[in-house]
């Protein structure tokens, strides 16, 4: 059974925190910037696009590109589910 590394867990936890943060608040902006590495003057559309790209890239890196979240257990599975739902929501 796979498990996230500390770095992966920290990244996907940030994404999960973005899910629960007020999308118009300062906390969410700070989370977006941590995830994307973009500057504060980046507009919301570019931030969202950058977040989706980062999330997609991180999922592709999991277990050889097979983002099978059912293979993960406990907290890892929960933060991965929240992250994939966040990315999916913003793709459409």
HUNOR-V419764 format. One record per residue. N is the residue number from 1. SS is DSSP state (H for helix, E for strand, L for the rest). Layout:
BEGIN
n=N ss=SS
n=N ss=SS
END
This chain:
BEGIN
n=1 ss=L
n=2 ss=L
n=3 ss=L
n=4 ss=L
n=5 ss=L
n=6 ss=H
n=7 ss=H
n=8 ss=H
n=9 ss=H
n=10 ss=H
n=11 ss=H
n=12 ss=H
n=13 ss=H
n=14 ss=H
n=15 ss=H
n=16 ss=H
n=17 ss=H
n=18 ss=H
n=19 ss=H
n=20 ss=H
n=21 ss=L
n=22 ss=L
n=23 ss=L
n=24 ss=L
n=25 ss=L
n=26 ss=H
n=27 ss=H
n=28 ss=H
n=29 ss=H
n=30 ss=H
n=31 ss=H
n=32 ss=H
n=33 ss=H
n=34 ss=H
n=35 ss=H
n=36 ss=H
n=37 ss=L
n=38 ss=L
n=39 ss=L
n=40 ss=L
n=41 ss=L
n=42 ss=L
n=43 ss=L
n=44 ss=H
n=45 ss=H
n=46 ss=H
n=47 ss=H
n=48 ss=H
n=49 ss=H
n=50 ss=H
n=51 ss=H
n=52 ss=H
n=53 ss=H
n=54 ss=H
n=55 ss=H
n=56 ss=H
n=57 ss=H
n=58 ss=H
n=59 ss=H
n=60 ss=H
n=61 ss=H
n=62 ss=H
n=63 ss=H
n=64 ss=H
n=65 ss=H
n=66 ss=L
n=67 ss=L
n=68 ss=L
n=69 ss=H
n=70 ss=H
n=71 ss=H
n=72 ss=L
n=73 ss=L
n=74 ss=H
n=75 ss=H
n=76 ss=H
n=77 ss=H
n=78 ss=H
n=79 ss=H
n=80 ss=H
n=81 ss=H
n=82 ss=H
n=83 ss=H
n=84 ss=H
n=85 ss=H
n=86 ss=H
n=87 ss=H
n=88 ss=H
n=89 ss=H
n=90 ss=H
n=91 ss=H
n=92 ss=L
END
